[in-house]
């Protein structure tokens, strides 16, 4: 999210005016509660590498990042591109609004043009201050293992292709309300065909989040200003689809400051079944702040300085997504035991009459995890349970979710035709039943 303090007025006003509908499954199957403590590389780590470039993402992940945070706008010709600002002026050698340029025009720009290490994008400095300026345009050689395209404005599709196994936090951006809603629609369409579930979508604009969620309800979201304020300050419910709160440490307006990362607020979020991700200002990038956040049991930190945060996490031996690190006093219900652990979180009918099961993996992600998923109808009115079928799925190392196609028996397919209720799901790893859950069968 944007680093700044300009939204307190909206926060307070929305708290008084907004009571949003609860998410029916907010506390169920939340993959983000199984991934602490996340080193979330904000714009790829924009104080250490050029904001929202493929080079920055690689750099931040190589330094220990667990998750990419990026911003998306839509180009004039409807392509989703990763860039923070509404214009290209601050970070590139171009001028003008992102939405007024075609993808071809955006790709020609040097996205590292104004990057100064430790300062993000700053114009007007001596040429020697810009270590990556000119790589995109061929005036300077790229670092080993990279090419000029790694320093341009990337499309979201390029990011997904480059990092298929890295969770991604996507913020909907746009200069106007119309642009934000357009991005929400394009993003919903893109993610439906992307074949992955390790993403979470957010925007300051609650209307944009709601628009996205209505179009693509199976993807996780984090609320905007109105949703956060209604929940934390107004006593309202979480917006539908919420799986995390993504908040700054404080909001300030004039002489008034509201602290949003407090023990009470973090506990309230966790009690509601959602994770807490905190984004920092440059002045907050230090060990004292990092330590306070971990003491409060936040689940992730969006940092502009991933190497600095990683050094802190290693020194503290904090629990980590990949199974490395140690442990702390914070509750981690999905990390009770290490190893190959999976949870079935969703069942969906396919158009052909079959069923797929979504599995979420928790704990140690360092190795490949293979599981068998079996379905049955629970016993009703004295009748015995009916076995429906089973499927086998392998979740690659580093991934937290996979879709298992269930091979239904002939009797199982017939039994499911009239089912509109719930189905029991048992996930088995190495001949050991990990968990049995009862889930609704979605789809037709």
N, C-alpha and C positions, 0 to 999 in steps of 0.2 A: 504494500500500500504506500501511498504518498507519505513521505516523512514531513510532518508539519502539524500545526495545532489549530487549523482553521475551522474545524468542524464541531466545536463544542456547542455553538448556538443551535446547530441542527440536532445535536445529541440531546440537549435538554428539551427542545421543542418537541422532538419526536417522542420522548419519554412521556410527555403529557398527553400527546394526541394519538399515539399508536398502540394498539393491542392486537398483536398478530396471531394467526392460528397456530396451534401447536403442531409439531411434526410427530406423526403417529409412531415413527420408528427412530426417533432421535437417539434413544439410548440403546438400540439394538444394532449389532453388527457394525460397530464403529471402528474401522481399521485404524484411525488416527490415535486412538487410545492405546494401541499396541505398538506405537513407534516413538517412544520417548528415550532419550532426549534428542530431538531433531535439530541438526545444524542446517537450517533452511537458508540457502544462499540467495539473498534478496537481490534481484536483478542479476544474479550470478556472482554477487559480491562486488557492488559497484564502486567501492573504495579501493579495490585491489585489481580490478580488470574492467575493461570497457563495458558499460551497462548493457545487459540483454543481448550479448553477442554469443555465438557458439563458443568462441574462445573463452569468454568469461565463465560460461557454464562448465566447460572442461576444467578450467583453472580452479574454480570453487569446489568442484567435486574431487579433484585431485588433492586438494588441501584438507579433505575430510568431510565435505558437505554431504548431506543425506538426501536433500530434496531441493529441486529447482523452484524458485519463485520468479514469476515473470508477469509482464503486463501485455495485453493484446489490444490492438486497434484493428480496424478494417481499412484496407486500402480502397482507392476509388473504384477498383474493379472487383471488390468483394473478397479479397484475400486477407486472412488473419495473419498479422505480423507482430513480432515481439519488440515493442518499444514502449518506454514509460510515458513520455510526454505526448500531448496532443499535436505538437509541431516537431519538426526535425531539427530546429535551430540550435538547441542546447548541446546535443551530443554529436551531431554530424557536421559535414561541410556543406549541407544544403539549407534551404529556407522554405518555409511553408507548412501548411497543415498536412498531417499524415493522410487524412481522409480525402484530400484533394489530389493525391498522387497515385499513379498506378504502381503495381508491384514492380514492374520493370524500372520505373523511376526511383523507387525506394531502394532497390537492390544496387543501384549504381553508387549510392552514397557511402561515405566512409564513416562507419558507426563508432570508430575509435578516434575520430579527429580531435576532439577536445578532452580526451581522457588524460588526467594527471594523477599518477599514483598517490593514494592517500586522500585525494580531494574530489573524486568523482569527475564530473565534466566541468571544466573551467576554461573559459576563453581568454584571449589576450595575454597569454604567457609566452616566454621565449620558446623558440622552436625546440630547444633541447628538453623542455618539460614534457613533451608528448612522445613517449617511447613507441607508440603503435601508429601514429599518424602516417598515412601514406601507404600502409601495407595493402589496404583495400584497392588503391588506385595503381599499384605496381611501382611506386616510387621507393619502396623499402621492402626488403626481404622479410618474410614472416619467420617467426620462431620455428625451430625444427618440429616437424610433425603437424604443422598447420599450413593453411594456404590463405589466399586473399579473401575467399568467401567466408572464412571464419570471423571476419571483421566487418561484415555487412549487417544490415538489418535482416534477421532470419524470419522465415515463416514459421508458424506454429507446427506445421507438418514437418519441416526440417528439424525442429527441436525434438519432436517425437521420434523421428527416424534415427537421429543421432544418439538419443538416450532412451531406448525402449524399456529399460528396467529401472529407471529413476522416477520416483514420485514427483509430480508437478503441481504446483500451486498456480492457478491462473486467475489474474485479476482483469475483469472487464473494464475497459477504458473507453473514453470518447469525449469530445469537446462539448457536445450537446446531449440532451436526453434522447433525441432521435438516434444519434450515433451509438449511444450505449445500448439501446434496445436492438439496433441492427447487429452490433457485435454479439449480443446475447443470442440472437437467432442463429447467426453464422456459427457460433461456438457450439451450440446445441447440435446443429447438423454435423459439424466436424467430429465431435466426440462420439456421436452415435456410430460413426463408421471407423473409429480409431482402434477399436478392439482392445481397450484397456480400461481399468477401473481405478488406477492409482493416481487420481487427480482430485483436486478440490477447487471449486470455483467461487470467487468472491468479487465484490464491488463495493465502493462506498455507497452506491445508489441501490437501495433496497428494491426499487422497481426493476432494475436490471437483473438482480439476483432472482427475483420472483419470476421474471419473464423466462430466464434460462431454465429454472427448475420446472416450470410448467411444460416446457418443450422437451426437457431431458431429465425426468424425475429420478432416474437410477443413479445419477451422478451426485456426489456429495457437494454441499455448498457451505459457505460461511456467510453470515448475515452482514448487511450494510449498516450504516449509521442508525437508521430507524430501528432495525431489528435488534442491534446491540443495546440501544438505549431503552427500548421497550422491555427487554429481558433484565438488564442490570439495574436500571434506574426506575422503570415504571411498573415493575411487577408483572409484566406481560409474559406470554409464552414465547418460545423460540419459533422463528419462521419455519415453515415446512422444509424438510431436507437438511436442516442444520446438523453438521457433524463437528464443527469447531468454531470457537470464537477467536477472531484475529484482531487484536487490539494493541494500542500503544500503552506505555506505562501511565501516561497522564494526558489529559486534554486541557488546554489552557486558553482562556479568552479574557484579554485584559488582565485584571488582577485576580481573576478567579481560576483556580485549578481544581480539576476533578481527577482523583487517582482511580484508575480503572483496573490496575493489577494489584489487588489486595487479597489477603487470605480468604476473606468472605466471598469475594467475587470468583476466585479460582475454585473454591469449594462448591459454590453454587453451580458453576458450569459443569464440574465433574459429576455432581449429584444428578444433573440433568442428562448425563451420558454424552457430553461433548468435550472435545479436547480444547486446550488453550494454547494459542500461538501468539507470541508477542513480537511486535516489530519495533525497532530501536532507531532513535536519532543518533547522529554521530557522537554527540556528547555522552551518550549512554553506552558506548562501546568500550567497556572496561570490566575488569574482573569483579569489582565490587557489585556492579549491576548484574552481571552474569550470575554471581553467587546468590544474590537475593532472589532472582527469578527461579533458580533451581531449588532454593529453600522453600519457595512457594509452590513447587511441584508443577510448574508449567510444562507443557509437552513439547514445545519447540520454540526456537528463537529465530526470527528473520533478521539476519545479520548482514551488514555491508562489508564486514571484515571476517570472512569465514576462517582464515588461518588463525586469527587471534582467538576467536571463540573455540576453535578446535583445540588449541593449546590448553585453554582453560578446562575443557571437557576431559582431556586426557589427564591433566594434572589432578583433577578431582575424581577421576575414575567413575564418571557418571555412566549410568546405564545407557546403551545405545541401540539403535535400530538393528544393526547387523549382528548383535550378540556380543560384541566386544564391550569393554568397560566393566564396571562393577555393579553395585546396587545402592539404593538409597531408601529413605524411610517412606517415600511416596508410594501411594497405592498404584499398582499396575495390574489390573485384573486379567489382562490378556498376556501377561508375561510371567505367570506364576512358575512355569517350568521352562527350561531351555529345550532346544531340539526341534524336531519336525512336528509342529502343532498346527492344526487347521480347524476352522469353524465354518460350517455352512451358514450363509447369511441370506440367500435368496433362491427361490425356485421360480422358473419361468417356463411356460408352455411355448413351444416353437410352432411356427405356422403349419408344419407338417404333422403336428400331433405329438411330438416328443416333448422332452423336458430337459432343461439345463439347470445345473446347480452352480451358484457362485460360491467359491470357497475363499475365505480370508485366512492368511497365514500369520502366525504370531511367534514371538520368541526369537530364537536363533535363526537368522536368514542366510547363514553362510554356505549352506549346502542345498542341493536339490531335494525337494520334498515331494514324495509320491504318495497319494492317498486314494482309497477306494470309497465311493459314496454310494450308499444304498438307501432306497426309498421304500416306504410302506405306508399304507393307510392305517391309521390307528384303529384299535378295536372299538366298535360301537354297538351298543345294545346287545351285548352278549356274543356278537360275532367276533371271530378271530381276526387279528391283523392280517392284511393282505400285502404280500410282497409285490412290489411293482417293477423293480429292476435296479440296475447298478451301473456305475461308470467309474472310470479310472482317470486320474488327472495328475500331471506332474507340474509342480510349481517351481520354476527355475530359481536358482540362487539369486537373492536380492529382491525378488518379487513378493508382494504381499497378497496377491489375489489371482485367481484363475477361474475359468469357466469349464465345468465338467459336463459333457454331454452324457445323459443317462440312457443306457440301452434298456428299453422297456421290454418286458416279456409280453407275449400275446395276451395273456390274462391281465397283465398290468395295464396295457394300453386300453383294453376294454373297460377295466375298472375305473380308469381315470376320466372316461368320457363324460360321466355325469358328476364329477367331483367339482364342487365350488368352495370347498373348505380348506382344511389344513392337511399337510402331509408330514410324516415323521422322516427325519433325515439323520442317518448315522454315518459319520466320517471315520474311516479305519486307516490307521497307519501301522505298517509292519504287524498285521494281524491283531492290533490292539484298538478297540473302539475308543476313540478320543472323546466324542461327544455325540449325544442324540438330542436333536431339537425338533420342535414342531413349528413349521412355517406355513404361511399361506401360499397357495399356488397361484401365481400371477399369470396374466395373459389369458388368451382364449383357446 
